[in-house]
Amino acid sequence: MFRRMPSLSLAGAATALLLAGLTACGSNSASTVSASSSLPTVTLMVGGIDKQIYLPYQLAQGLGFYRKYGVNVQLSTEQAGGVGAEDAMASGQVDMAGAWYVHTIDFQLHGKTVTDVVQLSGAPGEREMCAKGSGITSPAQWRGKSVGVTDIGSGTDDLTLYLAARYHLSSSQFSRVAAGDGDTMISAIQHHRIVCGMTTQPTVTAIEKKGVGYSAIDLATSAGVQRWLGGFWPTACVLARADWVSSHKATVQKVVDALVATMHWISTHSAAQIAAHLPAGFVSNSLITRADYISALATDKAQFLPDGMMPANGPATVLAVEKLAGKITGPVNLATTYTNSFVIQANKLEGFTK
């Protein structure tokens, strides 16, 4: 962690909306276009940009931090049924991905070197939502039942396999169903296609408000991850191909500077203040009201790391989860899966030091 030194002044907020789930916008003025065109451009796809667990990427845009720190970041979001953010990054369709740290291990096992350059959260931000009246309080009760995950092979799938294994339940003793999130997850629970489903805000609050289900397993708070995962489980981060990072170090540093500044901003501002700098459609929509969004964020805000540093035992905890989930098929060198070097420089820039 870092202690505060005299800080640099931060730029004023610039409200931005995400249009059609693609590039996050800025001003249409000629001066802004001219300024953006003179900056290095980075394409960054997020694995569900309107999910609360992924809010820092869009918040940095809303606060004007990318431009402040000298980079034009073009945000996009993965679409249901389309290529995942991490796969789009690995194949060169985009420069960076806003996704989970665990993918660095998955890629390494498949011969690809992907690096986590800034860690945004230390908990998955997920909850196991179980159908009203099911009485489920433990993964041991999944035996013979169908359990929902975002998608087969996703981070929620890995966590589900891990939780089952901790309670001596093999993957053949229950079924995993790709239930997505939002309306599709809610419908799957409501119509009893699944008994439980792992999902995030705002879907969690929507399920509770509709009276469809309840939170049985908390993977969104510090106490929750300590109980169910045994420690910090780093999730949302920025991933990039190691060769791209090596050849674009100055640009990577600018992106990390902006996001580290955002993480410090999150840690010193309220949930309501954060929501004020996000697109209106993110915080108030068919799933959730603005008040509910703010309440949920206030409860789960501690999942976000204030300095962007990888938690000391985080990678080892993730590897342990993957092993128990049966996902590790060879040796893993955790030291090559992430770097704190850009984050350390960014914290120094913000007036923080060890």
N, C-alpha and C positions, 0 to 999 in steps of 0.2 A: 504494500500500500504506500501511498505518498503523503507527506505532510505539506501543508500549504506554505508557500513563500509569497511575497508580494506579487499578486497576479496581474496579468496583462488585461487590459480592458477588452470586453467582448463586444462584437458588433451588435447592433439592434436587430430585432427580429424582422424577417421578411416572410410574410405569409405566402404559402404556395399550395396549389392544388395538384393532385395527380390526375391527369386526363386519360380516361379510358384504360387505366391500369398500366400506362406506358410511361414515357419520360416525364419526370416531375417538372412542373413549369416554373418559370420565373417571370419577370416583367417582359412585356412586349415592346418596351421602348427601344429606340435605336441605340441609345447609350448602353443599355444592358446587353443587347445582342452583340454589340461591338466588344464589350468587356468580356463576355463569355467566349467569343470566338478567339480571343487572344490567349485564353487559358488552355492548358492541356485537357483533353476530354477523356473521361473514363466511363465505360458502360458497366453498370452494376445491376444485376438481376437479383431480386429478393424472393425468397420462397413463401410469398404471401404477404405483400407489403402492408395490407390493412390489418394484419394480426397484431395484437398488442405486444406480443413477444418480439416483434420485429420493428417496433416504432422508431428506434434511434436513427435508422437510415433516412426515413422521411422527415423526422424532426430536424435533422441536420440541414436538410433542404429548406424547411420552413423557417429556421433561424438564420438562414443565409450564410451558414458556416462553410459550406464547400467553396463558394466564391470568395469568402473572406480569406480562406487559407490557400487560394490560388489554383483551384481546380474546378472544371465544369463536369459535374457528375450527372450522367443521364440514367435515372432510375427506371426500372421496369419491374414487373412482377410475373412470376410463372403462372401459367393458366392451367386450369383443370384439364387433365388429359394431354397436356403438352409436355415439353421437355422441362425437367427440373432445373432450378437455378444452378445447382452445383454441376450438373452435367453440361449445361450451356456454357459454363465457365471452362470446364475441362476440355470441351471440344473447340473452344476459341470463338464461340458465338458472342460471348461477352467477356470483358476483361476480368471482372470480379463477381463474386456471388455473396449475397447475404444469406447464409445458411448455417447449419450446425457444424461444430468442430468435428464431430464423429466422422464426417465424410473424409477428412484427411486420412484417417486410418483405413477406411474402405478403399480409397484410391491407392494408397500405398500397397495394399494387398493385391491390387490389380496392376501394379507396376507403374503407377503415375504418382509424381511428386507434387502435392498440393500443399500450400502453406497458409496457415491462419495468421494474419498480420495484425489483428486487433480483436480482443475478446470483449463482447458487449454484455453477456449475461453468464451467471454462474449457476443457473437453474433452468430446467426445460420450460418452465412457465405453463406446464400441462397439468391437467387434472383428469383423473379417471371418473367419468360421470356415469353413474349406474341408474338403471330404470327405477322409477318410483315403485315401491312395493317389492323390489327384488331382494332387499335385505343384505346385499353384498357389501362386505367390509374388508375383504381380503382377496388377493388373487387366487388363493386356494379354492375359492368358491366358483372359479371359472370352469371347473372340470365339466366336460360335456356341453359347454355353452359356446355361443359366438360372441366375440369381443371385437369392437371396432377400432381401427387404426386409420390414420390419414391415408396411407397407401402401403401396400406390401413392400417391404424393403426400406421404408422411411425410418426416420429417427423414432417416431412413435411406435413403429413396429418393433424396433430393437428394444425399446424400453418395456414394451409389453412382454416380449419374450423373456427379458431379464427378470421382471417382476414375477412371472410365472415360474421361472427356474428357481428363484429364491424360495418359493413355496412348493418346490419339488413337483412341479407340473411341467411335463414335456409338451412340445409343440403339437404332438399327435393327440393330446388329451383334451384339447379345446380348439376352436376354430378362430382364425383371424379374418376379419372382413374389412376390405377397403371402403371406408364410409366417408372419406373426405372431411369437410368441416362445414360450419354454418348450417344451412337448411338441410343438407344431405345427412349430416351427423344427427341432427335433431330428429329428422324423420325416421332414421334407422332405429333410434332408441324408442321413439313414440309408437312405432308400429311393430316393435318387438323382433326386429331382424337381428338386433344385437342386445345383449343384456347390459353391457357397459361399453363406453367408447372413450378413448383418450383424445382430448381436445383442449384448446386454449380460449382465452378471452378474444372476442366478445361472445363466442359460442357458449362458454360456461355459464355466463350470466343469463343468456337467452334460455337455456335449458332449465335453469332454476326458476326464472320468472314465469315460464310456461307451465311449471309444475310437472315437467316430464321426467326429471331425474334429480339426482343429488351428487355432491362431490364425495367420493369414497376414498380416493387416494390423492394426496396433495403433492405435486411435484413443482409447485410454483413459489414456495416460500423456503426460507433457510431451514426452518424446523422440518418442513416436509421432505426436502432432499436429504437431510441428515438421517431421518427415520427410514426412508424407503430406498435411498441410493447410497447411503454411507458417507456422504460429503458433497462438496461442490461438484456439479456435473455441467461443465461449460457447454453452452449451446450456441446461441446466436453470435456470429462473428463475421469477419470478412475473409473470404477464401480467394486465393489466386494461384495460378500455376507458378511453381517455383522459378521456372525460366523467365516468365513474364515479370515477376517481382525483381529478379536479378537485373533485368534490362530496363526497368522503369522505376528505379529506387526513389528518385526525386518526386515522381508523381505519386507513388505509393505513400511516401511520407506526408504529402499534402492531404490525401484522403484520410490517413490515420490522424493527422493533426485535427482535422475537422470533426472526426468522430470522437476522439478523446475529449475535445472541448464540449461536445454534446453530452458525453457521459457525466462530466463534471456538472454541466448545467442541469441534467436530470436529477442528480443527487442533491442539488441545492434549491430545487423548485418543486412546487406542489403538483399533484396530479391534475388539478384544474388548469394550472399554468401550462403544463405540458400539452394538455388537450387543446388549448387555445391556439397552438402553433401546428396542429395537425389538420389535414383536410376535413371539412365538415362531415363528409360521407363516411369517414373512418370512425367517428365518435358518435354518430347518430344515424341510424339506418333501420332497416326492417328487423334487424336482430336485437338492437339495443338502443336505449335512450342515452342522451349525453350524460345525464346524472348517473346512470348505471355504469357507463363506461368509466367515468371519473372515480366512482366508488370502487370498482374492480381494480383500477390502476393503483389507487391508494393502497389497497390490500397487497398487491403483488409487486409494487415498485422496487422492493429490495432485491428482486432477481437481477436487476441491472447493476453491473460493476461500475463503481465511480471513476475508475482510472484506466480501464481498457486492458489491464494486465491479466495474463493467464493465471488463475489461482494455482498455488504451488503444487497441490496434489490433484488438480483437476484432470490432466491427461491420464494419470494412472487410474483414477476412478472410472473414467470413461472406458479405458481398456479393460478393466475388470468387469464392467457391465457387458461389454461386447463378448468377452470370453464366456461368461456364464450364459449369455444368450445364444452361444454357439456360432458366433459370426466370425471368429478369428481362425484363419486357415493357414497361417504362417507367421514368421517372426515380424515384429513391429518395432521400428525405431522411433520412439515418441519424440526424440530431440529434433527430428526433421519435420515434424508435423506443425510446428508453430514457431514464432519468433516474437520476443518482446522488444527487440531493438528499436523498431519504429515507435512503439508505444512509450518507451523510456524517453526518447527525444521529444515526443509530443508533450509529455508531462512536464519536461523541463521548459518547453516553450510556454506552457500555461502557468509557470511559476510554481510547479510542484517538484519535489525531489524526495528521494528515499530518506 
